[in-house]
Amino acid sequence: SNLDCIMCEARNFRKECFTSIKFETFKRIIDQAIPLGLETINLAATGESTIHKNFSEMVDYANKKKLNLRLVTNLNHINDKILNALSKFEQIHISIDGCTKKTYEKIRKGADWDKLIENIKKLEKTIKKTNLVVNFCVQKDNYKELPLLCDTFLPLGFKEINVGGLMAQSDMNNNI
C-alpha cells in the first residue's frame, strides 16, 4: 500500500474514490494523442504510480512509442522490475519532504528513511541519462531543514531541488 503523508489531500478521500487507469485505456490515450503532437508523458497523480499493477508495462509501451517519460514518486515501492522501468525515464521527481530520518518519517507516515536512501542509491547506479529531482514541500515540520537540502541530496545524484509551499486547504492547515 501507499504512504499516508500528512499533507496529502488523498487522506480525505475514501479508498473507493481511487481507481487505476486500465492498461488498455492508457494505450488508447497514447495512441490517440501521438498524432496530435504528444511528446512527453508525466506519470504523476494523487497516489503512487509505481504501485499500479501495470506500471512496468505502461512504461515499456510509452517508451516503445518514443515518448519522453517523467515521473513523480516517493520511491518506497521499488523492486528490480520497477527499477528497470525507472531507467527509461528522462526525469524522476522524488517527493521527500525531510532531510533527516525523524522528519521524513513523521511527514511521510509509513515510509522508511533508510530504505529511501538505499533505493536512491540503487536508482542512481541503474540510470544513465535520467535527471533526478527532489520535491520538497515546505511545512511547519520541515522548514528548519531547508539549509540541509543541498548537502543531503546533491551527493546522492540529484541535479535539481524543487521547493514548494504548502497551500492551505481543509484540515491540512495544521501542517502549515
DONU-258541 format. One record per residue (C-alpha): residue number from 1; residue in three letters; chain; x, y, z. Coordinates in steps of 0.25 Angstrom, whole numbers. Example, Ala and Ser with C-alpha at 12.3 -4.5 7.8 and 13.67 -1.06 7.14 Angstrom:
BEGIN
pos / code / unit / east / north / up
1 / ALA / A / 49 / -18 / 31;
2 / SER / A / 55 / -4 / 29;
end
This chain:
BEGIN
pos / code / unit / east / north / up
1 / SER / A / 0 / 0 / 0;
2 / ASN / A / 4 / 14 / -1;
3 / LEU / A / 9 / 24 / 9;
4 / ASP / A / 0 / 33 / 18;
5 / CYS / A / 6 / 47 / 16;
6 / ILE / A / 1 / 57 / 26;
7 / MET / A / 0 / 68 / 15;
8 / CYS / A / -7 / 59 / 4;
9 / GLU / A / -21 / 62 / 0;
10 / ALA / A / -23 / 48 / -2;
11 / ARG / A / -24 / 46 / 13;
12 / ASN / A / -38 / 52 / 11;
13 / PHE / A / -43 / 43 / 0;
14 / ARG / A / -49 / 29 / 3;
15 / LYS / A / -42 / 17 / -4;
16 / GLU / A / -53 / 15 / -13;
17 / CYS / A / -51 / 28 / -19;
18 / PHE / A / -38 / 24 / -25;
19 / THR / A / -37 / 16 / -38;
20 / SER / A / -25 / 12 / -46;
21 / ILE / A / -26 / 14 / -61;
22 / LYS / A / -27 / 1 / -69;
23 / PHE / A / -15 / -2 / -77;
24 / GLU / A / -23 / -3 / -90;
25 / THR / A / -29 / 11 / -87;
26 / PHE / A / -15 / 16 / -85;
27 / LYS / A / -10 / 10 / -98;
28 / ARG / A / -22 / 16 / -105;
29 / ILE / A / -20 / 30 / -100;
30 / ILE / A / -5 / 30 / -104;
31 / ASP / A / -9 / 24 / -118;
32 / GLN / A / -19 / 36 / -120;
33 / ALA / A / -10 / 47 / -114;
34 / ILE / A / 3 / 44 / -122;
35 / PRO / A / -3 / 48 / -135;
36 / LEU / A / -8 / 61 / -128;
37 / GLY / A / 7 / 64 / -124;
38 / LEU / A / 9 / 57 / -111;
39 / GLU / A / 24 / 56 / -108;
40 / THR / A / 24 / 55 / -93;
41 / ILE / A / 16 / 47 / -82;
42 / ASN / A / 17 / 50 / -68;
43 / LEU / A / 13 / 39 / -58;
44 / ALA / A / 8 / 46 / -46;
45 / ALA / A / -5 / 46 / -38;
46 / THR / A / -11 / 46 / -25;
47 / GLY / A / -4 / 33 / -21;
48 / GLU / A / 8 / 26 / -25;
49 / SER / A / 9 / 22 / -39;
50 / THR / A / 19 / 11 / -37;
51 / ILE / A / 9 / 2 / -29;
52 / HIS / A / 0 / 1 / -41;
53 / LYS / A / -1 / -13 / -45;
54 / ASN / A / 3 / -10 / -60;
55 / PHE / A / 13 / 1 / -57;
56 / SER / A / 25 / -6 / -64;
57 / GLU / A / 16 / -10 / -76;
58 / MET / A / 11 / 5 / -77;
59 / VAL / A / 26 / 10 / -77;
60 / ASP / A / 30 / 0 / -87;
61 / TYR / A / 18 / 4 / -96;
62 / ALA / A / 21 / 18 / -95;
63 / ASN / A / 36 / 16 / -97;
64 / LYS / A / 33 / 8 / -110;
65 / LYS / A / 25 / 20 / -115;
66 / LYS / A / 38 / 28 / -113;
67 / LEU / A / 31 / 37 / -103;
68 / ASN / A / 39 / 45 / -93;
69 / LEU / A / 36 / 40 / -79;
70 / ARG / A / 35 / 47 / -66;
71 / LEU / A / 30 / 42 / -52;
72 / VAL / A / 27 / 47 / -38;
73 / THR / A / 29 / 36 / -28;
74 / ASN / A / 32 / 34 / -13;
75 / LEU / A / 42 / 23 / -17;
76 / ASN / A / 37 / 14 / -6;
77 / HIS / A / 32 / 3 / -15;
78 / ILE / A / 43 / -2 / -24;
79 / ASN / A / 48 / -16 / -28;
80 / ASP / A / 57 / -20 / -39;
81 / LYS / A / 45 / -19 / -49;
82 / ILE / A / 41 / -5 / -45;
83 / LEU / A / 56 / -1 / -45;
84 / ASN / A / 58 / -6 / -59;
85 / ALA / A / 45 / 3 / -63;
86 / LEU / A / 51 / 15 / -56;
87 / SER / A / 63 / 14 / -64;
88 / LYS / A / 55 / 18 / -76;
89 / PHE / A / 51 / 32 / -71;
90 / GLU / A / 57 / 45 / -74;
91 / GLN / A / 53 / 51 / -61;
92 / ILE / A / 49 / 46 / -48;
93 / HIS / A / 44 / 55 / -37;
94 / ILE / A / 45 / 48 / -23;
95 / SER / A / 36 / 54 / -12;
96 / ILE / A / 44 / 54 / 0;
97 / ASP / A / 40 / 66 / 10;
98 / GLY / A / 51 / 64 / 20;
99 / CYS / A / 66 / 64 / 21;
100 / THR / A / 66 / 55 / 34;
101 / LYS / A / 60 / 41 / 37;
102 / LYS / A / 52 / 47 / 48;
103 / THR / A / 45 / 58 / 40;
104 / TYR / A / 44 / 50 / 27;
105 / GLU / A / 37 / 38 / 35;
106 / LYS / A / 28 / 48 / 42;
107 / ILE / A / 23 / 55 / 30;
108 / ARG / A / 22 / 42 / 21;
109 / LYS / A / 15 / 32 / 30;
110 / GLY / A / 19 / 18 / 26;
111 / ALA / A / 32 / 22 / 20;
112 / ASP / A / 46 / 17 / 24;
113 / TRP / A / 57 / 27 / 22;
114 / ASP / A / 68 / 16 / 21;
115 / LYS / A / 60 / 9 / 10;
116 / LEU / A / 58 / 22 / 3;
117 / ILE / A / 73 / 25 / 3;
118 / GLU / A / 76 / 11 / -1;
119 / ASN / A / 66 / 12 / -13;
120 / ILE / A / 72 / 25 / -17;
121 / LYS / A / 86 / 19 / -18;
122 / LYS / A / 81 / 7 / -25;
123 / LEU / A / 74 / 16 / -35;
124 / GLU / A / 86 / 25 / -37;
125 / LYS / A / 94 / 13 / -41;
126 / THR / A / 83 / 8 / -51;
127 / ILE / A / 80 / 21 / -58;
128 / LYS / A / 89 / 27 / -69;
129 / LYS / A / 82 / 39 / -74;
130 / THR / A / 71 / 41 / -64;
131 / ASN / A / 71 / 55 / -57;
132 / LEU / A / 67 / 53 / -42;
133 / VAL / A / 59 / 64 / -35;
134 / VAL / A / 56 / 65 / -20;
135 / ASN / A / 42 / 70 / -18;
136 / PHE / A / 41 / 77 / -4;
137 / CYS / A / 28 / 82 / 1;
138 / VAL / A / 31 / 93 / 12;
139 / GLN / A / 23 / 92 / 24;
140 / LYS / A / 24 / 94 / 39;
141 / ASP / A / 31 / 81 / 42;
142 / ASN / A / 42 / 82 / 32;
143 / TYR / A / 45 / 97 / 29;
144 / LYS / A / 57 / 97 / 38;
145 / GLU / A / 63 / 86 / 30;
146 / LEU / A / 64 / 95 / 17;
147 / PRO / A / 78 / 99 / 19;
148 / LEU / A / 81 / 83 / 19;
149 / LEU / A / 75 / 81 / 5;
150 / CYS / A / 87 / 82 / -4;
151 / ASP / A / 97 / 75 / 6;
152 / THR / A / 87 / 64 / 8;
153 / PHE / A / 83 / 61 / -7;
154 / LEU / A / 93 / 66 / -17;
155 / PRO / A / 103 / 56 / -13;
156 / LEU / A / 93 / 45 / -16;
157 / GLY / A / 92 / 49 / -31;
158 / PHE / A / 81 / 59 / -31;
159 / LYS / A / 83 / 71 / -40;
160 / GLU / A / 71 / 79 / -37;
161 / ILE / A / 63 / 82 / -24;
162 / ASN / A / 49 / 87 / -25;
163 / VAL / A / 44 / 95 / -12;
164 / GLY / A / 29 / 97 / -11;
165 / GLY / A / 20 / 103 / -1;
166 / LEU / A / 8 / 96 / 5;
167 / MET / A / -5 / 103 / 1;
168 / ALA / A / -16 / 104 / 12;
169 / GLN / A / -27 / 94 / 10;
170 / SER / A / -37 / 88 / 19;
171 / ASP / A / -31 / 81 / 31;
172 / MET / A / -17 / 82 / 25;
173 / ASN / A / -16 / 96 / 32;
174 / ASN / A / -9 / 89 / 44;
175 / ASN / A / 3 / 86 / 35;
176 / ILE / A / 6 / 100 / 31;
end
